[in-house]
């Protein structure tokens, strides 16, 4: 079994010397150190190419090695399929449970959560993206509720469009159909009224 080390010199490194020292103690050979200006990550590719079944892949931390969670998942699957031991020094992780006997599931989860996203992800990780989606959904439901309440109160389709910002009558009717609101098709202007039975439809 060989121990092969990897350090990303361009990714959140405060003290490379400490990492190199720890890897040498584990008799890592070679230790691949990524150059700051190498956007193609040639050392990372070489690092993966050197790993054989039964070897140990030694990282400073998940946060140092991976730019996003996609890269992390790929690496975990790669090592799992080849029975490669993973050691993450600063995360306190060892898949063989030898180096860090007091390690816990919390260490694993913290290491995964601390992986920062690439700039291409516009600064949002998966959890933040989910929160944004939830807020968007809530805003959309509020507009649906306004359409239904205004229609039940007797406002014209044109007035509802003006207040809610929807363009085109088809959008208004689509929402009303979606929540099974009973539609009226009068030839004259509908009369507004205060109805005690305004439909909320669990919005």
C-alpha positions as CSV (number, residue, x, y, z in Angstrom):
1,X,0.0,0.0,0.0
2,X,1.3,3.5,-0.9
3,X,0.3,6.8,0.7
4,X,0.0,9.5,-1.9
5,X,-0.5,13.1,-0.8
6,X,-2.2,16.1,-2.4
7,X,-2.2,19.8,-1.5
8,X,-4.0,22.5,-3.4
9,X,-1.7,25.6,-3.1
10,X,-4.4,27.8,-4.5
11,X,-7.3,26.8,-2.3
12,X,-7.5,28.2,1.3
13,X,-4.1,27.2,2.6
14,X,-2.7,29.0,5.6
15,X,0.3,26.8,6.3
16,X,1.5,24.4,3.6
17,X,4.6,23.4,5.6
18,X,2.5,21.9,8.4
19,X,0.6,19.8,5.9
20,X,3.7,18.6,4.1
21,X,5.3,17.7,7.5
22,X,2.2,15.6,8.4
23,X,2.2,13.9,5.1
24,X,5.9,13.0,5.4
25,X,5.2,11.5,8.8
26,X,2.7,9.2,7.0
27,X,5.5,8.4,4.5
28,X,3.5,9.9,1.6
29,X,5.4,9.5,-1.7
30,X,4.9,11.4,-3.8
31,X,3.2,14.6,-2.5
32,X,1.4,16.5,-5.3
33,X,1.3,20.2,-4.7
34,X,-0.9,22.2,-7.1
35,X,0.5,25.4,-8.4
36,X,-1.5,28.5,-7.7
37,X,-1.7,29.4,-11.4
38,X,-2.6,26.0,-12.8
39,X,-6.3,26.2,-13.6
40,X,-6.1,22.8,-15.3
41,X,-5.2,21.1,-12.0
42,X,-2.6,18.9,-13.6
43,X,-1.2,17.8,-10.2
44,X,-4.7,16.7,-9.2
45,X,-5.1,14.6,-12.3
46,X,-1.6,13.1,-11.7
47,X,-2.6,12.4,-8.1
48,X,-5.7,10.5,-9.2
49,X,-3.7,8.6,-11.8
50,X,-1.2,7.4,-9.2
51,X,-3.8,5.9,-6.9
52,X,-4.1,2.2,-7.1
53,X,-6.4,-0.3,-5.3
54,X,-5.5,-0.5,-1.6
55,X,-3.6,2.8,-1.6
56,X,-4.2,5.7,0.8
57,X,-5.2,9.2,-0.6
58,X,-4.0,11.8,1.9
59,X,-5.5,15.3,1.7
60,X,-5.1,18.4,3.8
61,X,-8.8,18.8,4.0
62,X,-11.9,18.4,1.9
63,X,-12.2,22.2,1.7
64,X,-8.6,22.4,0.3
65,X,-9.0,19.7,-2.3
66,X,-12.4,20.3,-3.7
67,X,-14.0,23.4,-5.3
68,X,-17.5,22.1,-5.1
69,X,-19.6,19.2,-3.9
70,X,-19.7,17.6,-7.4
71,X,-15.9,17.1,-7.3
72,X,-16.2,15.7,-3.8
73,X,-18.9,13.2,-4.7
74,X,-16.9,12.1,-7.7
75,X,-13.7,11.5,-5.6
76,X,-15.6,9.5,-2.9
77,X,-17.1,7.3,-5.6
78,X,-13.8,6.9,-7.3
79,X,-12.0,5.8,-4.1
80,X,-14.9,3.6,-2.9
81,X,-14.9,1.6,-6.2
82,X,-11.2,1.0,-5.9
83,X,-11.0,0.4,-2.2
84,X,-8.8,3.4,-1.7
85,X,-8.4,4.6,1.9
86,X,-9.1,8.4,2.4
87,X,-7.3,10.4,5.0
88,X,-8.2,14.1,5.5
89,X,-5.7,15.5,8.0
90,X,-7.3,18.7,9.1
91,X,-10.8,17.2,9.1
92,X,-9.8,14.4,11.3
93,X,-11.0,11.7,8.9
94,X,-9.7,8.3,8.1
95,X,-11.9,5.8,6.3
96,X,-9.9,3.0,8.0
97,X,-10.5,4.4,11.4
98,X,-6.9,4.1,12.4
99,X,-5.4,7.6,12.6
100,X,-8.3,9.3,14.4
101,X,-9.9,6.7,16.7
102,X,-12.1,9.5,18.3
103,X,-13.4,10.6,14.9
104,X,-17.2,10.8,14.6
105,X,-20.0,11.2,12.1
106,X,-20.0,14.9,13.0
107,X,-16.5,15.2,11.6
108,X,-17.6,13.7,8.3
109,X,-20.6,16.0,8.0
110,X,-18.6,19.1,9.0
111,X,-16.0,18.3,6.3
112,X,-18.7,18.0,3.7
113,X,-20.5,21.2,4.7
114,X,-17.3,23.2,4.8
115,X,-16.5,22.5,1.1
116,X,-16.9,25.9,-0.5
117,X,-18.5,26.3,-3.8
118,X,-16.8,27.4,-7.0
119,X,-17.3,31.0,-8.2
120,X,-19.2,29.5,-11.1
121,X,-21.9,28.7,-8.6
122,X,-22.4,32.4,-8.0
123,X,-21.6,32.1,-4.3
124,X,-24.6,29.9,-3.5
125,X,-24.2,26.4,-2.1
126,X,-26.9,23.7,-2.4
127,X,-28.6,24.7,0.9
128,X,-28.7,28.4,0.0
129,X,-30.1,27.6,-3.4
130,X,-32.8,25.6,-1.8
131,X,-33.7,28.5,0.5
132,X,-33.9,30.8,-2.4
133,X,-36.2,28.4,-4.2
134,X,-38.4,28.2,-1.2
135,X,-38.7,32.0,-1.0
136,X,-39.5,32.2,-4.7
137,X,-42.2,29.6,-4.2
138,X,-43.7,31.5,-1.3
139,X,-43.8,34.7,-3.3
140,X,-45.5,32.9,-6.2
141,X,-48.2,31.5,-3.9
142,X,-48.9,34.9,-2.4
143,X,-49.6,36.2,-5.9
144,X,-51.8,33.2,-6.6
145,X,-53.8,34.0,-3.4
146,X,-54.1,37.7,-4.5
147,X,-55.5,36.6,-7.9
148,X,-58.1,34.3,-6.3
149,X,-59.2,36.8,-3.6
150,X,-59.5,39.7,-6.1
151,X,-61.5,37.5,-8.5
152,X,-63.9,36.4,-5.7
153,X,-64.2,40.0,-4.6
154,X,-65.5,41.0,-8.0
155,X,-62.5,42.7,-9.6
156,X,-62.2,42.5,-13.4
157,X,-59.5,40.5,-15.0
158,X,-57.9,43.7,-16.2
159,X,-57.7,45.1,-12.7
160,X,-56.3,41.8,-11.4
161,X,-53.6,41.9,-14.0
162,X,-52.7,45.5,-13.1
163,X,-52.4,44.7,-9.4
164,X,-50.5,41.4,-9.7
165,X,-48.2,42.2,-12.6
166,X,-49.4,39.3,-14.7
167,X,-49.4,39.8,-18.5
168,X,-52.2,38.2,-20.4
169,X,-55.6,37.0,-19.3
170,X,-54.6,33.4,-19.9
171,X,-52.2,33.6,-16.8
172,X,-55.1,34.7,-14.6
173,X,-57.5,32.0,-15.9
174,X,-54.7,29.4,-15.5
175,X,-54.4,30.2,-11.8
176,X,-58.1,30.1,-11.3
177,X,-58.5,26.8,-13.1
178,X,-55.5,25.4,-11.1
179,X,-57.4,26.0,-7.8
180,X,-60.8,25.1,-9.2
181,X,-62.3,28.5,-8.7
182,X,-65.8,28.7,-10.2
183,X,-65.6,31.1,-13.1
184,X,-68.2,33.6,-14.3
185,X,-68.4,34.8,-17.9
186,X,-70.8,37.9,-17.7
187,X,-71.6,40.1,-20.6
188,X,-71.5,43.1,-18.2
189,X,-69.0,44.3,-15.7
190,X,-69.0,42.2,-12.6
191,X,-70.0,43.8,-9.4
192,X,-67.6,43.9,-6.5
193,X,-68.8,42.5,-3.3
194,X,-67.5,41.5,0.0
195,X,-67.9,37.8,0.2
196,X,-67.4,36.0,3.5
197,X,-66.5,32.8,1.6
198,X,-63.3,33.9,-0.1
199,X,-61.5,30.8,-1.3
200,X,-58.0,30.3,0.1
201,X,-57.4,26.9,-1.4
202,X,-54.6,26.1,1.1
203,X,-52.2,28.5,-0.5
